[in-house]
Amino acid sequence: MSTTPDPSLQRQVDLLRQALTLMVEERQALEDGNWSEVERLSAEKLRLYDQLQSSATRWSHTSPTDDDLWRVRQDLLLELRRQNEHNGRLIATLRRFHEGAWQVLFGGDLPLYDGIGQVMTASQGHHLGSA
């Protein structure tokens, strides 16, 4: 086992740590509804992804000489996947919420109800967006 970690592998681990930090920040921005921050973080994630792709290409031509660093890399990748799935669920939930709000305000496929709870068509009533 080498005493000095492979520089390319170390670079990957450093980039993965940065990406994980960005994913946590993105989750917080999504929860806070801070869309300008979500946009900034998305751009930053793309920049990091490009760097990771470049780093992975360079490193793939050598063999893993540092088992501990390799395990850290694998753990970071798993955590990144978990965070990405969580953020994806948040985005899907927010999208459904916004679509529902849009339909309530401006009409759509969701059923509307009259004063006694009967389903009515959109043409029978007024939407909040047109009231």
Phi and psi in radians as a Rosetta constraint file:
Dihedral C 1 N 2 CA 2 C 2 CIRCULARHARMONIC -1.299 0.35
Dihedral N 2 CA 2 C 2 N 3 CIRCULARHARMONIC 2.516 0.35
Dihedral C 2 N 3 CA 3 C 3 CIRCULARHARMONIC -1.468 0.35
Dihedral N 3 CA 3 C 3 N 4 CIRCULARHARMONIC -0.426 0.35
Dihedral C 3 N 4 CA 4 C 4 CIRCULARHARMONIC -1.800 0.35
Dihedral N 4 CA 4 C 4 N 5 CIRCULARHARMONIC 2.164 0.35
Dihedral C 4 N 5 CA 5 C 5 CIRCULARHARMONIC -1.134 0.35
Dihedral N 5 CA 5 C 5 N 6 CIRCULARHARMONIC 2.600 0.35
Dihedral C 5 N 6 CA 6 C 6 CIRCULARHARMONIC -0.994 0.35
Dihedral N 6 CA 6 C 6 N 7 CIRCULARHARMONIC 2.143 0.35
Dihedral C 6 N 7 CA 7 C 7 CIRCULARHARMONIC -1.034 0.35
Dihedral N 7 CA 7 C 7 N 8 CIRCULARHARMONIC -0.631 0.35
Dihedral C 7 N 8 CA 8 C 8 CIRCULARHARMONIC -1.223 0.35
Dihedral N 8 CA 8 C 8 N 9 CIRCULARHARMONIC -0.697 0.35
Dihedral C 8 N 9 CA 9 C 9 CIRCULARHARMONIC -1.154 0.35
Dihedral N 9 CA 9 C 9 N 10 CIRCULARHARMONIC -0.734 0.35
Dihedral C 9 N 10 CA 10 C 10 CIRCULARHARMONIC -1.058 0.35
Dihedral N 10 CA 10 C 10 N 11 CIRCULARHARMONIC -0.700 0.35
Dihedral C 10 N 11 CA 11 C 11 CIRCULARHARMONIC -1.092 0.35
Dihedral N 11 CA 11 C 11 N 12 CIRCULARHARMONIC -0.725 0.35
Dihedral C 11 N 12 CA 12 C 12 CIRCULARHARMONIC -1.058 0.35
Dihedral N 12 CA 12 C 12 N 13 CIRCULARHARMONIC -0.800 0.35
Dihedral C 12 N 13 CA 13 C 13 CIRCULARHARMONIC -1.073 0.35
Dihedral N 13 CA 13 C 13 N 14 CIRCULARHARMONIC -0.750 0.35
Dihedral C 13 N 14 CA 14 C 14 CIRCULARHARMONIC -1.073 0.35
Dihedral N 14 CA 14 C 14 N 15 CIRCULARHARMONIC -0.765 0.35
Dihedral C 14 N 15 CA 15 C 15 CIRCULARHARMONIC -1.146 0.35
Dihedral N 15 CA 15 C 15 N 16 CIRCULARHARMONIC -0.675 0.35
Dihedral C 15 N 16 CA 16 C 16 CIRCULARHARMONIC -1.136 0.35
Dihedral N 16 CA 16 C 16 N 17 CIRCULARHARMONIC -0.655 0.35
Dihedral C 16 N 17 CA 17 C 17 CIRCULARHARMONIC -1.112 0.35
Dihedral N 17 CA 17 C 17 N 18 CIRCULARHARMONIC -0.730 0.35
Dihedral C 17 N 18 CA 18 C 18 CIRCULARHARMONIC -1.090 0.35
Dihedral N 18 CA 18 C 18 N 19 CIRCULARHARMONIC -0.739 0.35
Dihedral C 18 N 19 CA 19 C 19 CIRCULARHARMONIC -1.109 0.35
Dihedral N 19 CA 19 C 19 N 20 CIRCULARHARMONIC -0.691 0.35
Dihedral C 19 N 20 CA 20 C 20 CIRCULARHARMONIC -1.124 0.35
Dihedral N 20 CA 20 C 20 N 21 CIRCULARHARMONIC -0.722 0.35
Dihedral C 20 N 21 CA 21 C 21 CIRCULARHARMONIC -1.040 0.35
Dihedral N 21 CA 21 C 21 N 22 CIRCULARHARMONIC -0.755 0.35
Dihedral C 21 N 22 CA 22 C 22 CIRCULARHARMONIC -1.105 0.35
Dihedral N 22 CA 22 C 22 N 23 CIRCULARHARMONIC -0.685 0.35
Dihedral C 22 N 23 CA 23 C 23 CIRCULARHARMONIC -1.137 0.35
Dihedral N 23 CA 23 C 23 N 24 CIRCULARHARMONIC -0.680 0.35
Dihedral C 23 N 24 CA 24 C 24 CIRCULARHARMONIC -1.171 0.35
Dihedral N 24 CA 24 C 24 N 25 CIRCULARHARMONIC -0.737 0.35
Dihedral C 24 N 25 CA 25 C 25 CIRCULARHARMONIC -1.110 0.35
Dihedral N 25 CA 25 C 25 N 26 CIRCULARHARMONIC -0.661 0.35
Dihedral C 25 N 26 CA 26 C 26 CIRCULARHARMONIC -1.122 0.35
Dihedral N 26 CA 26 C 26 N 27 CIRCULARHARMONIC -0.747 0.35
Dihedral C 26 N 27 CA 27 C 27 CIRCULARHARMONIC -1.011 0.35
Dihedral N 27 CA 27 C 27 N 28 CIRCULARHARMONIC -0.776 0.35
Dihedral C 27 N 28 CA 28 C 28 CIRCULARHARMONIC -1.135 0.35
Dihedral N 28 CA 28 C 28 N 29 CIRCULARHARMONIC -0.738 0.35
Dihedral C 28 N 29 CA 29 C 29 CIRCULARHARMONIC -1.108 0.35
Dihedral N 29 CA 29 C 29 N 30 CIRCULARHARMONIC -0.688 0.35
Dihedral C 29 N 30 CA 30 C 30 CIRCULARHARMONIC -1.119 0.35
Dihedral N 30 CA 30 C 30 N 31 CIRCULARHARMONIC -0.782 0.35
Dihedral C 30 N 31 CA 31 C 31 CIRCULARHARMONIC -1.124 0.35
Dihedral N 31 CA 31 C 31 N 32 CIRCULARHARMONIC -0.577 0.35
Dihedral C 31 N 32 CA 32 C 32 CIRCULARHARMONIC -1.481 0.35
Dihedral N 32 CA 32 C 32 N 33 CIRCULARHARMONIC -0.206 0.35
Dihedral C 32 N 33 CA 33 C 33 CIRCULARHARMONIC 1.245 0.35
Dihedral N 33 CA 33 C 33 N 34 CIRCULARHARMONIC 0.483 0.35
Dihedral C 33 N 34 CA 34 C 34 CIRCULARHARMONIC -1.572 0.35
Dihedral N 34 CA 34 C 34 N 35 CIRCULARHARMONIC 1.458 0.35
Dihedral C 34 N 35 CA 35 C 35 CIRCULARHARMONIC -1.196 0.35
Dihedral N 35 CA 35 C 35 N 36 CIRCULARHARMONIC -0.565 0.35
Dihedral C 35 N 36 CA 36 C 36 CIRCULARHARMONIC -1.157 0.35
Dihedral N 36 CA 36 C 36 N 37 CIRCULARHARMONIC -0.634 0.35
Dihedral C 36 N 37 CA 37 C 37 CIRCULARHARMONIC -1.218 0.35
Dihedral N 37 CA 37 C 37 N 38 CIRCULARHARMONIC -0.665 0.35
Dihedral C 37 N 38 CA 38 C 38 CIRCULARHARMONIC -1.058 0.35
Dihedral N 38 CA 38 C 38 N 39 CIRCULARHARMONIC -0.755 0.35
Dihedral C 38 N 39 CA 39 C 39 CIRCULARHARMONIC -1.095 0.35
Dihedral N 39 CA 39 C 39 N 40 CIRCULARHARMONIC -0.783 0.35
Dihedral C 39 N 40 CA 40 C 40 CIRCULARHARMONIC -1.075 0.35
Dihedral N 40 CA 40 C 40 N 41 CIRCULARHARMONIC -0.771 0.35
Dihedral C 40 N 41 CA 41 C 41 CIRCULARHARMONIC -1.159 0.35
Dihedral N 41 CA 41 C 41 N 42 CIRCULARHARMONIC -0.623 0.35
Dihedral C 41 N 42 CA 42 C 42 CIRCULARHARMONIC -1.090 0.35
Dihedral N 42 CA 42 C 42 N 43 CIRCULARHARMONIC -0.758 0.35
Dihedral C 42 N 43 CA 43 C 43 CIRCULARHARMONIC -1.100 0.35
Dihedral N 43 CA 43 C 43 N 44 CIRCULARHARMONIC -0.720 0.35
Dihedral C 43 N 44 CA 44 C 44 CIRCULARHARMONIC -1.148 0.35
Dihedral N 44 CA 44 C 44 N 45 CIRCULARHARMONIC -0.691 0.35
Dihedral C 44 N 45 CA 45 C 45 CIRCULARHARMONIC -1.092 0.35
Dihedral N 45 CA 45 C 45 N 46 CIRCULARHARMONIC -0.700 0.35
Dihedral C 45 N 46 CA 46 C 46 CIRCULARHARMONIC -1.101 0.35
Dihedral N 46 CA 46 C 46 N 47 CIRCULARHARMONIC -0.713 0.35
Dihedral C 46 N 47 CA 47 C 47 CIRCULARHARMONIC -1.081 0.35
Dihedral N 47 CA 47 C 47 N 48 CIRCULARHARMONIC -0.785 0.35
Dihedral C 47 N 48 CA 48 C 48 CIRCULARHARMONIC -1.141 0.35
Dihedral N 48 CA 48 C 48 N 49 CIRCULARHARMONIC -0.683 0.35
Dihedral C 48 N 49 CA 49 C 49 CIRCULARHARMONIC -1.036 0.35
Dihedral N 49 CA 49 C 49 N 50 CIRCULARHARMONIC -0.760 0.35
Dihedral C 49 N 50 CA 50 C 50 CIRCULARHARMONIC -1.059 0.35
Dihedral N 50 CA 50 C 50 N 51 CIRCULARHARMONIC -0.737 0.35
Dihedral C 50 N 51 CA 51 C 51 CIRCULARHARMONIC -1.151 0.35
Dihedral N 51 CA 51 C 51 N 52 CIRCULARHARMONIC -0.698 0.35
Dihedral C 51 N 52 CA 52 C 52 CIRCULARHARMONIC -1.119 0.35
Dihedral N 52 CA 52 C 52 N 53 CIRCULARHARMONIC -0.725 0.35
Dihedral C 52 N 53 CA 53 C 53 CIRCULARHARMONIC -1.042 0.35
Dihedral N 53 CA 53 C 53 N 54 CIRCULARHARMONIC -0.777 0.35
Dihedral C 53 N 54 CA 54 C 54 CIRCULARHARMONIC -1.118 0.35
Dihedral N 54 CA 54 C 54 N 55 CIRCULARHARMONIC -0.760 0.35
Dihedral C 54 N 55 CA 55 C 55 CIRCULARHARMONIC -1.143 0.35
Dihedral N 55 CA 55 C 55 N 56 CIRCULARHARMONIC -0.718 0.35
Dihedral C 55 N 56 CA 56 C 56 CIRCULARHARMONIC -1.138 0.35
Dihedral N 56 CA 56 C 56 N 57 CIRCULARHARMONIC -0.671 0.35
Dihedral C 56 N 57 CA 57 C 57 CIRCULARHARMONIC -1.119 0.35
Dihedral N 57 CA 57 C 57 N 58 CIRCULARHARMONIC -0.777 0.35
Dihedral C 57 N 58 CA 58 C 58 CIRCULARHARMONIC -1.148 0.35
Dihedral N 58 CA 58 C 58 N 59 CIRCULARHARMONIC -0.726 0.35
Dihedral C 58 N 59 CA 59 C 59 CIRCULARHARMONIC -1.319 0.35
Dihedral N 59 CA 59 C 59 N 60 CIRCULARHARMONIC -0.518 0.35
Dihedral C 59 N 60 CA 60 C 60 CIRCULARHARMONIC -1.092 0.35
Dihedral N 60 CA 60 C 60 N 61 CIRCULARHARMONIC -0.207 0.35
Dihedral C 60 N 61 CA 61 C 61 CIRCULARHARMONIC -1.599 0.35
Dihedral N 61 CA 61 C 61 N 62 CIRCULARHARMONIC 0.041 0.35
Dihedral C 61 N 62 CA 62 C 62 CIRCULARHARMONIC -2.098 0.35
Dihedral N 62 CA 62 C 62 N 63 CIRCULARHARMONIC 2.911 0.35
Dihedral C 62 N 63 CA 63 C 63 CIRCULARHARMONIC -1.700 0.35
Dihedral N 63 CA 63 C 63 N 64 CIRCULARHARMONIC 2.616 0.35
Dihedral C 63 N 64 CA 64 C 64 CIRCULARHARMONIC -1.187 0.35
Dihedral N 64 CA 64 C 64 N 65 CIRCULARHARMONIC 1.938 0.35
Dihedral C 64 N 65 CA 65 C 65 CIRCULARHARMONIC -1.731 0.35
Dihedral N 65 CA 65 C 65 N 66 CIRCULARHARMONIC -0.249 0.35
Dihedral C 65 N 66 CA 66 C 66 CIRCULARHARMONIC -2.055 0.35
Dihedral N 66 CA 66 C 66 N 67 CIRCULARHARMONIC 1.661 0.35
Dihedral C 66 N 67 CA 67 C 67 CIRCULARHARMONIC -1.062 0.35
Dihedral N 67 CA 67 C 67 N 68 CIRCULARHARMONIC -0.690 0.35
Dihedral C 67 N 68 CA 68 C 68 CIRCULARHARMONIC -1.113 0.35
Dihedral N 68 CA 68 C 68 N 69 CIRCULARHARMONIC -0.766 0.35
Dihedral C 68 N 69 CA 69 C 69 CIRCULARHARMONIC -1.181 0.35
Dihedral N 69 CA 69 C 69 N 70 CIRCULARHARMONIC -0.634 0.35
Dihedral C 69 N 70 CA 70 C 70 CIRCULARHARMONIC -1.088 0.35
Dihedral N 70 CA 70 C 70 N 71 CIRCULARHARMONIC -0.736 0.35
Dihedral C 70 N 71 CA 71 C 71 CIRCULARHARMONIC -1.132 0.35
Dihedral N 71 CA 71 C 71 N 72 CIRCULARHARMONIC -0.700 0.35
Dihedral C 71 N 72 CA 72 C 72 CIRCULARHARMONIC -1.051 0.35
Dihedral N 72 CA 72 C 72 N 73 CIRCULARHARMONIC -0.764 0.35
Dihedral C 72 N 73 CA 73 C 73 CIRCULARHARMONIC -1.028 0.35
Dihedral N 73 CA 73 C 73 N 74 CIRCULARHARMONIC -0.825 0.35
Dihedral C 73 N 74 CA 74 C 74 CIRCULARHARMONIC -1.117 0.35
Dihedral N 74 CA 74 C 74 N 75 CIRCULARHARMONIC -0.727 0.35
Dihedral C 74 N 75 CA 75 C 75 CIRCULARHARMONIC -1.092 0.35
Dihedral N 75 CA 75 C 75 N 76 CIRCULARHARMONIC -0.731 0.35
Dihedral C 75 N 76 CA 76 C 76 CIRCULARHARMONIC -1.106 0.35
Dihedral N 76 CA 76 C 76 N 77 CIRCULARHARMONIC -0.727 0.35
Dihedral C 76 N 77 CA 77 C 77 CIRCULARHARMONIC -1.081 0.35
Dihedral N 77 CA 77 C 77 N 78 CIRCULARHARMONIC -0.718 0.35
Dihedral C 77 N 78 CA 78 C 78 CIRCULARHARMONIC -1.124 0.35
Dihedral N 78 CA 78 C 78 N 79 CIRCULARHARMONIC -0.748 0.35
Dihedral C 78 N 79 CA 79 C 79 CIRCULARHARMONIC -1.170 0.35
Dihedral N 79 CA 79 C 79 N 80 CIRCULARHARMONIC -0.673 0.35
Dihedral C 79 N 80 CA 80 C 80 CIRCULARHARMONIC -1.078 0.35
Dihedral N 80 CA 80 C 80 N 81 CIRCULARHARMONIC -0.720 0.35
Dihedral C 80 N 81 CA 81 C 81 CIRCULARHARMONIC -1.084 0.35
Dihedral N 81 CA 81 C 81 N 82 CIRCULARHARMONIC -0.776 0.35
Dihedral C 81 N 82 CA 82 C 82 CIRCULARHARMONIC -1.082 0.35
Dihedral N 82 CA 82 C 82 N 83 CIRCULARHARMONIC -0.797 0.35
Dihedral C 82 N 83 CA 83 C 83 CIRCULARHARMONIC -1.114 0.35
Dihedral N 83 CA 83 C 83 N 84 CIRCULARHARMONIC -0.727 0.35
Dihedral C 83 N 84 CA 84 C 84 CIRCULARHARMONIC -1.104 0.35
Dihedral N 84 CA 84 C 84 N 85 CIRCULARHARMONIC -0.732 0.35
Dihedral C 84 N 85 CA 85 C 85 CIRCULARHARMONIC -1.116 0.35
Dihedral N 85 CA 85 C 85 N 86 CIRCULARHARMONIC -0.722 0.35
Dihedral C 85 N 86 CA 86 C 86 CIRCULARHARMONIC -1.087 0.35
Dihedral N 86 CA 86 C 86 N 87 CIRCULARHARMONIC -0.827 0.35
Dihedral C 86 N 87 CA 87 C 87 CIRCULARHARMONIC -1.105 0.35
Dihedral N 87 CA 87 C 87 N 88 CIRCULARHARMONIC -0.653 0.35
Dihedral C 87 N 88 CA 88 C 88 CIRCULARHARMONIC -1.091 0.35
Dihedral N 88 CA 88 C 88 N 89 CIRCULARHARMONIC -0.692 0.35
Dihedral C 88 N 89 CA 89 C 89 CIRCULARHARMONIC -1.144 0.35
Dihedral N 89 CA 89 C 89 N 90 CIRCULARHARMONIC -0.688 0.35
Dihedral C 89 N 90 CA 90 C 90 CIRCULARHARMONIC -1.076 0.35
Dihedral N 90 CA 90 C 90 N 91 CIRCULARHARMONIC -0.784 0.35
Dihedral C 90 N 91 CA 91 C 91 CIRCULARHARMONIC -1.100 0.35
Dihedral N 91 CA 91 C 91 N 92 CIRCULARHARMONIC -0.756 0.35
Dihedral C 91 N 92 CA 92 C 92 CIRCULARHARMONIC -1.100 0.35
Dihedral N 92 CA 92 C 92 N 93 CIRCULARHARMONIC -0.713 0.35
Dihedral C 92 N 93 CA 93 C 93 CIRCULARHARMONIC -1.135 0.35
Dihedral N 93 CA 93 C 93 N 94 CIRCULARHARMONIC -0.789 0.35
Dihedral C 93 N 94 CA 94 C 94 CIRCULARHARMONIC -1.096 0.35
Dihedral N 94 CA 94 C 94 N 95 CIRCULARHARMONIC -0.670 0.35
Dihedral C 94 N 95 CA 95 C 95 CIRCULARHARMONIC -1.103 0.35
Dihedral N 95 CA 95 C 95 N 96 CIRCULARHARMONIC -0.805 0.35
Dihedral C 95 N 96 CA 96 C 96 CIRCULARHARMONIC -1.062 0.35
Dihedral N 96 CA 96 C 96 N 97 CIRCULARHARMONIC -0.723 0.35
Dihedral C 96 N 97 CA 97 C 97 CIRCULARHARMONIC -1.076 0.35
Dihedral N 97 CA 97 C 97 N 98 CIRCULARHARMONIC -0.822 0.35
Dihedral C 97 N 98 CA 98 C 98 CIRCULARHARMONIC -1.174 0.35
Dihedral N 98 CA 98 C 98 N 99 CIRCULARHARMONIC -0.669 0.35
Dihedral C 98 N 99 CA 99 C 99 CIRCULARHARMONIC -1.108 0.35
Dihedral N 99 CA 99 C 99 N 100 CIRCULARHARMONIC -0.734 0.35
Dihedral C 99 N 100 CA 100 C 100 CIRCULARHARMONIC -1.108 0.35
Dihedral N 100 CA 100 C 100 N 101 CIRCULARHARMONIC -0.735 0.35
Dihedral C 100 N 101 CA 101 C 101 CIRCULARHARMONIC -1.128 0.35
Dihedral N 101 CA 101 C 101 N 102 CIRCULARHARMONIC -0.708 0.35
Dihedral C 101 N 102 CA 102 C 102 CIRCULARHARMONIC -1.076 0.35
Dihedral N 102 CA 102 C 102 N 103 CIRCULARHARMONIC -0.749 0.35
Dihedral C 102 N 103 CA 103 C 103 CIRCULARHARMONIC -1.163 0.35
Dihedral N 103 CA 103 C 103 N 104 CIRCULARHARMONIC -0.651 0.35
Dihedral C 103 N 104 CA 104 C 104 CIRCULARHARMONIC -1.142 0.35
Dihedral N 104 CA 104 C 104 N 105 CIRCULARHARMONIC -0.738 0.35
Dihedral C 104 N 105 CA 105 C 105 CIRCULARHARMONIC -1.273 0.35
Dihedral N 105 CA 105 C 105 N 106 CIRCULARHARMONIC -0.698 0.35
Dihedral C 105 N 106 CA 106 C 106 CIRCULARHARMONIC -2.150 0.35
Dihedral N 106 CA 106 C 106 N 107 CIRCULARHARMONIC 0.153 0.35
Dihedral C 106 N 107 CA 107 C 107 CIRCULARHARMONIC 1.495 0.35
Dihedral N 107 CA 107 C 107 N 108 CIRCULARHARMONIC 2.875 0.35
Dihedral C 107 N 108 CA 108 C 108 CIRCULARHARMONIC 2.889 0.35
Dihedral N 108 CA 108 C 108 N 109 CIRCULARHARMONIC -2.669 0.35
Dihedral C 108 N 109 CA 109 C 109 CIRCULARHARMONIC -1.440 0.35
Dihedral N 109 CA 109 C 109 N 110 CIRCULARHARMONIC -0.190 0.35
Dihedral C 109 N 110 CA 110 C 110 CIRCULARHARMONIC -1.257 0.35
Dihedral N 110 CA 110 C 110 N 111 CIRCULARHARMONIC 2.476 0.35
Dihedral C 110 N 111 CA 111 C 111 CIRCULARHARMONIC -1.214 0.35
Dihedral N 111 CA 111 C 111 N 112 CIRCULARHARMONIC 2.545 0.35
Dihedral C 111 N 112 CA 112 C 112 CIRCULARHARMONIC -1.847 0.35
Dihedral N 112 CA 112 C 112 N 113 CIRCULARHARMONIC 2.624 0.35
Dihedral C 112 N 113 CA 113 C 113 CIRCULARHARMONIC -2.111 0.35
Dihedral N 113 CA 113 C 113 N 114 CIRCULARHARMONIC 2.506 0.35
Dihedral C 113 N 114 CA 114 C 114 CIRCULARHARMONIC -1.511 0.35
Dihedral N 114 CA 114 C 114 N 115 CIRCULARHARMONIC -3.043 0.35
Dihedral C 114 N 115 CA 115 C 115 CIRCULARHARMONIC -1.065 0.35
Dihedral N 115 CA 115 C 115 N 116 CIRCULARHARMONIC -0.423 0.35
Dihedral C 115 N 116 CA 116 C 116 CIRCULARHARMONIC -1.812 0.35
Dihedral N 116 CA 116 C 116 N 117 CIRCULARHARMONIC 0.200 0.35
Dihedral C 116 N 117 CA 117 C 117 CIRCULARHARMONIC 1.531 0.35
Dihedral N 117 CA 117 C 117 N 118 CIRCULARHARMONIC 0.185 0.35
Dihedral C 117 N 118 CA 118 C 118 CIRCULARHARMONIC -1.512 0.35
Dihedral N 118 CA 118 C 118 N 119 CIRCULARHARMONIC 2.472 0.35
Dihedral C 118 N 119 CA 119 C 119 CIRCULARHARMONIC -1.214 0.35
Dihedral N 119 CA 119 C 119 N 120 CIRCULARHARMONIC 2.345 0.35
Dihedral C 119 N 120 CA 120 C 120 CIRCULARHARMONIC -2.279 0.35
Dihedral N 120 CA 120 C 120 N 121 CIRCULARHARMONIC 2.843 0.35
Dihedral C 120 N 121 CA 121 C 121 CIRCULARHARMONIC -1.439 0.35
Dihedral N 121 CA 121 C 121 N 122 CIRCULARHARMONIC 2.817 0.35
Dihedral C 121 N 122 CA 122 C 122 CIRCULARHARMONIC -1.079 0.35
Dihedral N 122 CA 122 C 122 N 123 CIRCULARHARMONIC -0.539 0.35
Dihedral C 122 N 123 CA 123 C 123 CIRCULARHARMONIC -1.257 0.35
Dihedral N 123 CA 123 C 123 N 124 CIRCULARHARMONIC -0.258 0.35
Dihedral C 123 N 124 CA 124 C 124 CIRCULARHARMONIC -1.481 0.35
Dihedral N 124 CA 124 C 124 N 125 CIRCULARHARMONIC -0.241 0.35
Dihedral C 124 N 125 CA 125 C 125 CIRCULARHARMONIC -2.349 0.35
Dihedral N 125 CA 125 C 125 N 126 CIRCULARHARMONIC -3.079 0.35
Dihedral C 125 N 126 CA 126 C 126 CIRCULARHARMONIC -1.934 0.35
Dihedral N 126 CA 126 C 126 N 127 CIRCULARHARMONIC 2.491 0.35
Dihedral C 126 N 127 CA 127 C 127 CIRCULARHARMONIC -1.601 0.35
Dihedral N 127 CA 127 C 127 N 128 CIRCULARHARMONIC 2.705 0.35
Dihedral C 127 N 128 CA 128 C 128 CIRCULARHARMONIC -1.016 0.35
Dihedral N 128 CA 128 C 128 N 129 CIRCULARHARMONIC -0.600 0.35
Dihedral C 128 N 129 CA 129 C 129 CIRCULARHARMONIC -1.271 0.35
Dihedral N 129 CA 129 C 129 N 130 CIRCULARHARMONIC -0.248 0.35
Dihedral C 129 N 130 CA 130 C 130 CIRCULARHARMONIC -2.074 0.35
Dihedral N 130 CA 130 C 130 N 131 CIRCULARHARMONIC 0.134 0.35
